[in-house]
Amino acid sequence: MAREAVKARERKRQRLVAKYADKRAALKAAGDYKGLDALPKNASPVRLHNRCKLTGRPKGYMRKFGINRVTFREMASAGLIPGVTKASW
């Protein structure tokens, strides 16, 4: 489980990216690289990292579900994810 501070930092980055998205697109279209440099570093979408919504784990993230593979397996086995069943043949 990720520390709360790490999860909070990631949420803060997401807010900054959303806040500066329009301004960033306008500066990029105009070719104003000095203006882009003046924006906060964390306003860049490249600095975002996908994390599990429940545990905050950064690795093994499944984009379709928004959770990591370990949590996905536990929830699928418990029947908490609709339409997902364990394969058997």
C-alpha positions in Angstrom: 0.0 0.0 0.0 1.4 3.4 -1.0 1.8 6.1 1.6 -0.9 8.7 1.8 1.6 11.4 0.9 2.5 9.7 -2.3 -1.2 9.4 -3.3 -1.8 13.0 -2.4 1.2 14.2 -4.5 -0.2 12.3 -7.5 -3.7 13.9 -7.0 -2.0 17.3 -6.8 -0.2 16.7 -10.1 -3.5 15.7 -11.7 -5.1 19.0 -10.6 -2.2 21.0 -11.9 -2.3 19.3 -15.3 -6.0 20.0 -15.6 -5.6 23.6 -14.5 -2.8 24.4 -17.0 -4.1 22.2 -19.9 -5.6 25.1 -22.0 -2.8 27.5 -21.3 -0.2 24.8 -22.1 -1.9 23.9 -25.4 -2.1 27.6 -26.4 1.6 28.2 -25.7 2.6 25.0 -27.5 0.5 26.0 -30.6 2.2 29.4 -30.6 5.6 27.9 -30.2 6.3 29.9 -27.1 8.9 27.6 -25.4 9.9 30.3 -22.9 6.3 30.5 -21.7 6.1 26.7 -21.4 9.3 26.8 -19.3 7.7 29.3 -17.0 4.8 26.9 -16.1 5.2 24.6 -13.1 7.0 21.3 -13.7 4.2 19.3 -12.3 1.8 20.9 -14.8 3.3 18.6 -17.5 1.1 15.5 -18.3 4.3 13.5 -18.7 4.9 13.7 -15.0 1.7 11.8 -14.2 1.9 8.2 -13.3 -1.0 5.7 -13.3 -1.8 4.4 -9.8 -4.3 2.0 -8.4 -7.4 3.9 -7.2 -7.7 1.7 -4.1 -4.1 1.0 -2.9 -2.0 3.5 -4.8 0.3 0.8 -6.2 2.1 2.2 -9.3 3.0 -1.1 -11.0 0.8 -3.6 -12.6 -1.9 -1.0 -13.4 -4.8 -2.1 -15.5 -6.2 0.9 -17.3 -9.5 -0.6 -18.2 -10.4 -1.0 -14.5 -8.3 1.6 -12.8 -6.8 -0.8 -10.3 -3.6 -2.9 -10.1 -3.4 -6.6 -11.0 -3.2 -7.8 -7.4 -6.3 -5.9 -6.3 -8.1 -6.9 -9.6 -7.4 -10.6 -8.9 -8.7 -10.4 -5.3 -11.9 -8.5 -6.4 -12.5 -10.8 -9.3 -12.2 -13.9 -7.1 -14.6 -12.4 -4.6 -17.1 -11.6 -7.4 -16.9 -7.8 -6.9 -16.2 -7.0 -10.6 -19.3 -7.5 -12.8 -18.7 -9.6 -15.9 -15.4 -11.0 -14.8 -15.1 -14.7 -14.1 -12.1 -17.0 -13.5 -11.2 -19.0 -16.6 -11.6 -22.8 -16.3 -11.3 -25.4 -19.0 
